[in-house]
Amino acid sequence: MKILQIHNKYRHYGGEDVVVDNEYKLLIDKGFEVNQLFFSNDKISALKLFNNKEAFQITLNKIDQLNPDIIHVHNIFYTASPSVLKAAKKRNIPVVMTLHNYRLLCPGALFLRDSKVCTKCKNISLPYHGIKHKCFQDSYIKSALLASFIGYNNMTKTWTNNIDKFIVLTPFIKKLITDSSLNINDENIIVKPNSTDDLFDVNGIIRENRYLFIGRLSKEKGVETLIDAFNKMPDIQLDVIGEGDLLYTLKNEAKQNIKFHGKQNKMFIKNQLNKVKALIFPSIWYEGLPNTLIEAFSTGTPVLASNIDNINDIVISGYNGETFIPNNSEDLIKIVLEFSNKNTEQYGINARKKYNELYTHQKNFENLNDIYSNLK
């Protein structure tokens, strides 16, 4: 089977880019012929967001060159635009698109406003609340542009006319999308989790009473609450892996028990996950299926996560981790202190079990193969 992946890369390599790379390697290893068409946002044009003739022609040329059986689209913002979907439709190639975030409904893409979940735009064709509250980059103009884009494509039925199947990462996201203004039929939305490498240390591990955060150091990740909590627990170590806009602010605020390691490679992350008491995931928005969570599960590492919808279906309190009130450092402190005094072996066993059931590369391949086979 011949697959063409289309992906508009982000300026900073992130979770969606990881998924694209993982699925490319996975399909190649299983004998599929996979080609990739990448776009970048080095030069963004507001007008091309709606219709990019250059992207349309590039996609047509790629299709004519490769004659793929299936086109799998991941991100079209901003340079690729809906034009890549229309090129696929012109050549009658089936299209499946993974929805990694909520950009088809929310100008800010995250359903997040003032550090709290906001879904006011979910059920309206033109998300004017996003303009009113400057939800994209704190700009009226940019938010109006994105809101107009969403409204225009809702009106013209761009998504339902040009995409055959949609992939979402969890049942919660499927329900959210099904109940939205996108008007996508339930049977056209498929739940397929991502997968990750198995990072389990087969040589055995001895866990230490310290905690780990992995991710982007930005507001929506809840890192300010995280640092505030561990500043008040000076006898418990927190290791922080990642970079972001808040790095220097957080480093200046952090006490000596908090160690910042910056961006690190997979081996360093594996080594840390196999030693810590738990991963802490303080995010404050409806994240899809963060790679850090399933990496932790692969190593049998429990997770302490924000008690926020979708995430609390992945991290099940009392089973493979515990949950705490989002944006609440005092509740996080309480959970960490309680967890530090527990025998948490069963949490780790359950985390590893969930990884093996849902998040292995083999399971991902089986799911992808089923989706592609039913589209041919």
Secondary structure as UniProt FT lines:
FT   STRAND          2..8
FT   HELIX           15..29
FT   TURN            30..31
FT   STRAND          33..39
FT   HELIX           46..50
FT   HELIX           53..66
FT   STRAND          70..73
FT   TURN            77..82
FT   HELIX           83..90
FT   TURN            91..92
FT   STRAND          95..98
FT   TURN            103..105
FT   TURN            107..108
FT   STRAND          112..113
FT   TURN            114..115
FT   STRAND          116..117
FT   TURN            120..123
FT   HELIX           128..132
FT   TURN            133..138
FT   HELIX           140..155
FT   TURN            156..157
FT   HELIX           158..162
FT   STRAND          165..168
FT   HELIX           171..178
FT   TURN            181..182
FT   HELIX           186..188
FT   STRAND          189..191
FT   TURN            202..203
FT   STRAND          210..214
FT   HELIX           219..221
FT   HELIX           223..231
FT   TURN            234..235
FT   STRAND          237..241
FT   TURN            245..246
FT   HELIX           247..253
FT   TURN            256..257
FT   STRAND          258..262
FT   HELIX           266..273
FT   TURN            274..275
FT   STRAND          278..281
FT   HELIX           291..298
FT   TURN            299..300
FT   STRAND          303..306
FT   TURN            309..310
FT   HELIX           311..314
FT   TURN            318..320
FT   STRAND          321..324
FT   TURN            326..327
FT   HELIX           329..340
FT   HELIX           345..358
FT   HELIX           361..375
//
